[in-house]
Amino acid sequence: MNKTKNKIRIFKSFEEAKETEVQDIIKQSPIDRLRHTVELILRVHQVSRQDLKNRTATGKIRIITAG
């Protein structure tokens, strides 16, 4: 777990904040970055891990087009 998560950092500029954010991401392991990405996707689509476990495989691919 990230120990700095509960700290508040104050930056002198937006550029400094962005650089720190980039450095923090670089320090993460690839597995942690993937884990965060998956969690974000699940939240965006309002799906839980349990929902995914309860789904049955249909053997079909559903293509959704916009418009």
N, C-alpha and C positions, 0 to 999 in steps of 0.2 A: 504494500500500500504506500502511496505517495505521502511522505511525512509533511510536505509543505502544503498539503491540501487545506489545512485549517489556518494557514497564515494569510495575512493581508499584506500585499506588497504594493507600495506606492512608487510609481515611476515618474521620471522627469518629463517624458514625452511618450507619444503613442508609438514612435519608432522603437524606443527602448523596450516598451512592453511587448511589441511584436517580436523583437529579436529574442527576448527572454522566452516567449512562448515557443518560438521555433527551436531554440536550444533545448527546452524541456521535452519537446516532441522527439528530437533527435536522440535524447538520452533514453527514451523508452525502447524496450525490446520490440522487435517486429511482432511478436505474439501479442504483447499488450496493445499495440496499435491496432491489430486486427480485432482483438476483443472489444476495444472501444468502438471500432467501426460497426461491428455486428450489433452491439448494444444500441448505437444510434439508429441503425436501420430498423431494428425492432421497435424502438420508441416512435419513430416517424410513421411506421405502418400500424402502430397500436396493436402489436402482436407480442405475446409473451412466449418465453421458451416452452412453457407448458402447452400453449396453443399449438406450437409446432410439433411437440411430441404426440399430441392427440390426433393430428391429421393423418389420414390414410393415404397411401401412395396410389395414384390413379394410373400411373404409367403414361400420362398425357402431359404435354406442355401447353400451357395457356398463354397466348400472346395478347397483350392488351395494348391497343393503339390509342393515341390521343386524337381527339377531334371528331 
